[in-house]
Amino acid sequence: MAATRTHFSTGDMYRLASDFADEFGDNASDYAYRAVVSFEAEGEGDRAYFWFLLLVMLGDIAEHRIDPTANITIH
């Protein structure tokens, strides 16, 4: 059976990252990083890329560069 793709908006991704950070606290970035490495090793580029984006967003949230509850504008 073929996998179906789901498309997330940037706001959806930041909300997901925020929920992930709330759930796992200081470990969230470590878990996301390990997912990137694991999926890359398995040849799962799309999945690795998803987790990489989540990792970047977790960094933005942790450094208070973005508020995931606010309207997000990408320039």
Residue pairs with C-beta under 8 A, 6 or more apart in sequence:
8 16
10 72
10 74
11 68
11 71
11 72
13 53
13 54
13 57
14 57
14 60
14 61
14 66
14 68
14 72
15 68
16 54
17 54
17 57
17 58
17 60
17 61
17 68
18 61
18 68
18 69
20 28
20 31
20 32
20 54
20 58
21 28
21 58
21 61
21 62
24 31
28 58
29 55
29 58
29 59
29 62
32 51
32 54
32 55
32 58
33 55
35 47
35 48
35 51
36 48
36 51
36 52
36 55
37 48
39 45
39 47
39 48
39 51
40 48
57 66
57 68
59 65
60 66
61 68
66 72
